[in-house]
Amino acid sequence: MPTTVYLPIDLTNPRVASGYAGNSYWTVISGSNWDMGTWEFISGNEGRVYGIVHIPNVIAGTPNPQISLVCQVPSNASGQEIYFKVSAASVASGTSTDPSLTADTAYSVTAPAARTRFDFLSASGGNLGAAISGNAFLIVEISHSGPNITNVLEALLRVDLS
């Protein structure tokens, strides 16, 4: 029977190509009880952030991969629509480290009250569009658009292991 695990995705950098530079960046938000490190996506422009995660050798025959984002919004975005799209590609040993990414369907959620955690699951709850294989690394692109500011606190790969 497979075991479902959540593996942290190391979000390393924003997209800096023309049209995307400055639309997402690493920042720290000061809270009353702790300061949160977060990737912030600005309002009204598409921003993209990239990360990688190592896929274990022991993935199940049907791994059911999904990307889970743990997010929050500042007070001025509560109740607005937030749009995310996840794209990914698995890179096995001996293959290109610059593969074409497979995009999932864009998905929207309504922002909750300010500083309230909400989770976004790729592909509207379905499996990730990119095929994955054991002992590879997965390149992940998180794309955000919409008339609001959103913070991604954590990104995880949900996958079934054998």
C-alpha beads as a LAMMPS data file, in Angstrom:
LAMMPS data file: protein, C-alpha beads

162 atoms
161 bonds

1 atom types
1 bond types

-500.0 500.0 xlo xhi
-500.0 500.0 ylo yhi
-500.0 500.0 zlo zhi

Masses

1 110.0

Atoms # bond

1 1 1 0.000 0.000 0.000
2 1 1 1.491 3.370 -0.990
3 1 1 2.419 5.983 1.589
4 1 1 1.709 9.615 0.748
5 1 1 4.471 12.078 1.657
6 1 1 4.973 15.833 1.230
7 1 1 8.467 16.833 0.065
8 1 1 9.558 20.480 0.363
9 1 1 10.255 22.275 -2.917
10 1 1 13.252 24.580 -2.698
11 1 1 11.929 27.786 -4.281
12 1 1 15.156 29.347 -5.519
13 1 1 14.514 32.238 -7.901
14 1 1 11.986 34.433 -9.712
15 1 1 11.599 34.658 -13.479
16 1 1 13.702 37.594 -14.711
17 1 1 12.936 37.470 -18.448
18 1 1 11.405 40.509 -20.104
19 1 1 7.918 41.199 -18.816
20 1 1 8.404 39.249 -15.560
21 1 1 11.315 40.990 -13.819
22 1 1 10.241 42.414 -10.470
23 1 1 6.796 40.773 -10.462
24 1 1 7.795 38.262 -7.767
25 1 1 10.478 38.510 -5.114
26 1 1 11.639 37.160 -1.749
27 1 1 10.666 39.329 1.205
28 1 1 9.982 39.211 4.925
29 1 1 6.625 40.209 6.405
30 1 1 6.656 41.353 9.977
31 1 1 4.006 39.787 12.156
32 1 1 3.029 40.395 15.761
33 1 1 4.587 37.128 16.935
34 1 1 7.093 36.177 14.235
35 1 1 8.509 37.393 10.927
36 1 1 7.521 35.366 7.847
37 1 1 9.893 34.766 4.954
38 1 1 7.815 34.575 1.785
39 1 1 7.761 34.809 -1.994
40 1 1 5.551 37.753 -2.842
41 1 1 3.700 38.178 -6.133
42 1 1 2.726 41.757 -6.958
43 1 1 -0.717 42.952 -7.934
44 1 1 -1.891 43.117 -11.533
45 1 1 1.085 41.402 -13.194
46 1 1 2.036 37.808 -13.847
47 1 1 4.917 36.646 -11.678
48 1 1 6.786 33.353 -11.749
49 1 1 8.989 31.585 -9.213
50 1 1 11.083 28.449 -9.788
51 1 1 12.088 25.612 -7.520
52 1 1 13.406 22.067 -7.509
53 1 1 12.725 18.939 -5.479
54 1 1 14.430 15.535 -5.562
55 1 1 12.102 12.619 -6.320
56 1 1 12.967 9.497 -4.297
57 1 1 13.737 6.137 -5.940
58 1 1 10.810 4.528 -4.162
59 1 1 7.893 6.286 -5.846
60 1 1 4.784 4.182 -6.317
61 1 1 3.826 2.749 -9.726
62 1 1 1.068 5.383 -9.781
63 1 1 2.654 8.248 -7.790
64 1 1 -0.316 10.687 -7.994
65 1 1 1.942 13.780 -7.849
66 1 1 0.467 17.147 -6.888
67 1 1 1.946 20.507 -5.920
68 1 1 0.640 22.040 -2.706
69 1 1 1.174 25.742 -1.990
70 1 1 0.697 27.209 1.476
71 1 1 -0.306 30.848 0.983
72 1 1 -1.620 33.958 2.692
73 1 1 -2.771 37.371 1.526
74 1 1 -2.389 40.844 2.981
75 1 1 -5.525 42.645 4.121
76 1 1 -6.152 44.431 0.825
77 1 1 -6.747 41.166 -1.090
78 1 1 -9.295 39.421 1.142
79 1 1 -12.242 38.078 -0.866
80 1 1 -10.578 38.582 -4.257
81 1 1 -9.774 35.848 -6.781
82 1 1 -6.213 34.510 -6.837
83 1 1 -4.977 32.680 -9.945
84 1 1 -2.193 30.098 -9.901
85 1 1 -0.778 27.792 -12.529
86 1 1 1.894 25.154 -11.922
87 1 1 4.243 23.910 -14.633
88 1 1 6.835 21.188 -14.128
89 1 1 9.323 18.805 -15.733
90 1 1 11.175 15.786 -14.373
91 1 1 14.929 15.687 -15.093
92 1 1 16.585 12.256 -14.932
93 1 1 20.328 11.640 -14.991
94 1 1 21.781 12.240 -18.457
95 1 1 18.891 14.450 -19.674
96 1 1 18.701 18.200 -20.315
97 1 1 18.529 20.504 -17.302
98 1 1 16.552 22.971 -19.452
99 1 1 13.490 20.921 -20.446
100 1 1 10.137 22.183 -21.689
101 1 1 7.755 22.477 -18.755
102 1 1 4.293 20.881 -18.819
103 1 1 1.660 23.362 -17.647
104 1 1 -1.394 22.434 -15.623
105 1 1 -4.672 24.272 -16.041
106 1 1 -4.799 27.651 -14.280
107 1 1 -6.771 27.482 -11.053
108 1 1 -8.381 30.208 -8.970
109 1 1 -9.291 30.464 -5.311
110 1 1 -11.025 33.204 -3.338
111 1 1 -8.697 34.839 -0.845
112 1 1 -9.691 34.359 2.794
113 1 1 -9.328 36.947 5.546
114 1 1 -5.935 38.648 5.830
115 1 1 -3.052 36.601 7.201
116 1 1 -5.119 33.408 7.058
117 1 1 -3.458 30.308 5.660
118 1 1 -4.985 28.783 2.569
119 1 1 -3.715 25.860 0.516
120 1 1 -3.693 25.564 -3.243
121 1 1 -3.446 22.111 -4.834
122 1 1 -2.253 21.864 -8.443
123 1 1 -4.535 20.792 -11.256
124 1 1 -7.704 21.541 -9.310
125 1 1 -7.089 18.523 -7.107
126 1 1 -5.978 16.270 -9.974
127 1 1 -2.531 14.898 -10.631
128 1 1 0.356 17.006 -11.871
129 1 1 0.518 17.047 -15.679
130 1 1 4.266 16.361 -15.832
131 1 1 5.360 12.717 -15.719
132 1 1 7.774 12.011 -12.877
133 1 1 10.331 9.275 -12.337
134 1 1 12.306 8.086 -9.333
135 1 1 15.786 9.429 -8.584
136 1 1 15.192 12.518 -10.739
137 1 1 14.637 16.097 -9.787
138 1 1 11.496 18.003 -10.575
139 1 1 11.683 21.576 -11.839
140 1 1 8.598 23.488 -10.706
141 1 1 7.332 26.851 -11.965
142 1 1 4.659 28.637 -9.940
143 1 1 2.837 31.322 -11.896
144 1 1 0.529 33.854 -10.236
145 1 1 -1.709 36.492 -11.778
146 1 1 -4.614 38.609 -10.692
147 1 1 -5.503 41.964 -9.156
148 1 1 -3.996 41.221 -5.746
149 1 1 -0.841 40.587 -3.762
150 1 1 -0.267 37.004 -2.645
151 1 1 2.447 35.411 -0.517
152 1 1 3.620 31.819 -0.995
153 1 1 4.973 30.620 2.349
154 1 1 5.759 27.037 1.367
155 1 1 5.638 24.758 -1.676
156 1 1 5.419 20.963 -1.386
157 1 1 5.394 17.981 -3.741
158 1 1 2.732 15.495 -2.663
159 1 1 3.642 12.050 -3.979
160 1 1 2.888 8.388 -3.202
161 1 1 5.832 6.151 -2.301
162 1 1 5.888 2.375 -2.540

Bonds

1 1 1 2
2 1 2 3
3 1 3 4
4 1 4 5
5 1 5 6
6 1 6 7
7 1 7 8
8 1 8 9
9 1 9 10
10 1 10 11
11 1 11 12
12 1 12 13
13 1 13 14
14 1 14 15
15 1 15 16
16 1 16 17
17 1 17 18
18 1 18 19
19 1 19 20
20 1 20 21
21 1 21 22
22 1 22 23
23 1 23 24
24 1 24 25
25 1 25 26
26 1 26 27
27 1 27 28
28 1 28 29
29 1 29 30
30 1 30 31
31 1 31 32
32 1 32 33
33 1 33 34
34 1 34 35
35 1 35 36
36 1 36 37
37 1 37 38
38 1 38 39
39 1 39 40
40 1 40 41
41 1 41 42
42 1 42 43
43 1 43 44
44 1 44 45
45 1 45 46
46 1 46 47
47 1 47 48
48 1 48 49
49 1 49 50
50 1 50 51
51 1 51 52
52 1 52 53
53 1 53 54
54 1 54 55
55 1 55 56
56 1 56 57
57 1 57 58
58 1 58 59
59 1 59 60
60 1 60 61
61 1 61 62
62 1 62 63
63 1 63 64
64 1 64 65
65 1 65 66
66 1 66 67
67 1 67 68
68 1 68 69
69 1 69 70
70 1 70 71
71 1 71 72
72 1 72 73
73 1 73 74
74 1 74 75
75 1 75 76
76 1 76 77
77 1 77 78
78 1 78 79
79 1 79 80
80 1 80 81
81 1 81 82
82 1 82 83
83 1 83 84
84 1 84 85
85 1 85 86
86 1 86 87
87 1 87 88
88 1 88 89
89 1 89 90
90 1 90 91
91 1 91 92
92 1 92 93
93 1 93 94
94 1 94 95
95 1 95 96
96 1 96 97
97 1 97 98
98 1 98 99
99 1 99 100
100 1 100 101
101 1 101 102
102 1 102 103
103 1 103 104
104 1 104 105
105 1 105 106
106 1 106 107
107 1 107 108
108 1 108 109
109 1 109 110
110 1 110 111
111 1 111 112
112 1 112 113
113 1 113 114
114 1 114 115
115 1 115 116
116 1 116 117
117 1 117 118
118 1 118 119
119 1 119 120
120 1 120 121
121 1 121 122
122 1 122 123
123 1 123 124
124 1 124 125
125 1 125 126
126 1 126 127
127 1 127 128
128 1 128 129
129 1 129 130
130 1 130 131
131 1 131 132
132 1 132 133
133 1 133 134
134 1 134 135
135 1 135 136
136 1 136 137
137 1 137 138
138 1 138 139
139 1 139 140
140 1 140 141
141 1 141 142
142 1 142 143
143 1 143 144
144 1 144 145
145 1 145 146
146 1 146 147
147 1 147 148
148 1 148 149
149 1 149 150
150 1 150 151
151 1 151 152
152 1 152 153
153 1 153 154
154 1 154 155
155 1 155 156
156 1 156 157
157 1 157 158
158 1 158 159
159 1 159 160
160 1 160 161
161 1 161 162
